[in-house]
Amino acid sequence: MTLVSARPHPHTCHNLIGGNWHPSSGGLRELLSPHDGSLIGHVPMSTAAEAQEAVRAAAQAFPAWRALTLKERTVPLFRWRELMLTHLAELSALAASESGKTVAEARAGILKGIEVAEFALSLQNLDSGGSMEVSQGVTCQMQRRPLGVVVGITPFNFPAMVPLWMIPIAMTVGNCFVLKPSEKVPLTSQKIGELFVAAGYPAGVFSIVNGGKDTVEALIDCKDVAAVGFVGSTPAARAVYQRATNLGKRALALGGAKNPVILVPDADPDLSVQGIVDSFTGCAGQRCMAASLLIAVGNVDHLISAVVKKAASLKLGKDQQMGAIIDAAAKTRINDIIGRAEHSGAKLILDGRKVTAPTGCNGGHWLAPTIIDHATPDMECATTEIFGPVLTIVRVPDLSTALALEAVSTYGNAVSVFTTNGRVARTVTEHATSGMIGINIGVPVPREPFSFGGTKSSKFGHGDITGKSSLDFWTHLVKLTSKWSGTAAQNWMS
């Protein structure tokens, strides 16, 4: 196996196939820094033949990898975890450079991915199946068995965390994994791949194929691919799910979100203001868990004023409190939605469109926190996933109306409520239709072993992408019934 150790700047990405790094014969696309617009690398648009080659190598590796015990499959994962921690600073800087995040945000995402790996490491002690003597002389047992070759297709906003939602668990239970990272952020995946090789994973167990939509479709269409995991926008998630399932493959595709935060007058000012601002500005709003819709119940003007003041004080920069937008097209799209909201009659109480870029970053894509007030529930800004540091406020008279707005949303990723009243919190938890619910938490991401996943158009497929629920997606559950004694009692299984 070869290891790409040198990383010239800008770096040209390769595909990892059969344990070795290969240049692609597809065309190269430039990678530009969201922070300053500088050239940081090139990513290949891999051909269908290269996708098929990676899947073939994974299929060849599968029988031997599957034959290992679960405990044996954790051995290289222990080494990989240590390597990730050793290279944490380098990985954090790399992920920030290509995604627009602050270095602190990039580091947090990597650590969350390592947390999923730690859950995978625990499976050797937790996932033992079950066995029971169901009648005299007859035993039933459950066993998990891997699917074979599985594919993960991941987005730009978390270059490390989202791939690591899938890879450690899927491989530890015995699958061989092919990653197609976002063509906007392939550099972090390259480094993670280098560390998988260095950790001693057998050739073909982990592969990387770079590319765009055509590469995704080629991977899904490969006959040896048994399952597809996806995280991205709702239209793309729906398309991936339909393509995969139409071919008889297992698929779990997580889509977008429009997460509401319900704010009531009795909310703790410090807790609610900090939580709301952190949620809609973290990662420059480019995350599916961002609180992008504030449903203001009754008179909460004192809290909204504090949110505006707090958000306006944030400093922009890769080493500051908020990072950049991924590219020029995304920034233009966000600005256009803000402009249409204002034109439709909403009030802009914080406008971040004319922000001055941080020193040395004039070529980057910067947008300061923006807050739209007095929007109506049917406005684009209140229903569309903007994917930027934009908070839309819809005012309602009571909690029932707030919950009705949450219920009619096409999305169902997350909802949060800020309150000091237990009855209010319980009402929200009992009636919310989203998959993840927060009480006085602006970003209600479950920690392992609790799983991540939404409802409605935020998820296509069954189960969740992490935690215990993910085991059912990445494995077949085989049931074994046995009887060895000819003198055992007669029963319906005889």
Secondary structure, DSSP 8 states (H G I E B T S, - for coil): --------SSEE--EEETTEEE--SS-EEEEE-TTT--EEEEEE---HHHHHHHHHHHHHHHHHHHHS-HHHHHHHHHHHHHHHHHTHHHHHHHHHHHH---HHHHHHHHHHHHHHHHHHHHHHHH---EEEEEETTEEEEEEEEE-SEEEEE--SS-TTHHHHHHHHHHHHTT-EEEEE--TTS-HHHHHHHHHHHHTT--TTSEEE---SHHHHHHHHH-TTEEEEEEES-HHHHHHHHHHHHHTT-EEEEE----EEEEE-TTS-HHHHHHHHHHHHHGGGG-STT-EEEEEEESS-HHHHHHHHHHHHT--BSTTSSB---S-HHHHHHHHHHHHHHHHTT-EEEE--TT----TT-TTS-----EEEES--TTSHHHHS---SSEEEEEEESSHHHHHHHHHH-SEESEEEEE-S-HHHHHHHHHH--SSEEEES-SS----TTS----EETTEESSS-SSHHHHHHHHEEEEEEEEE--TTS---TT-
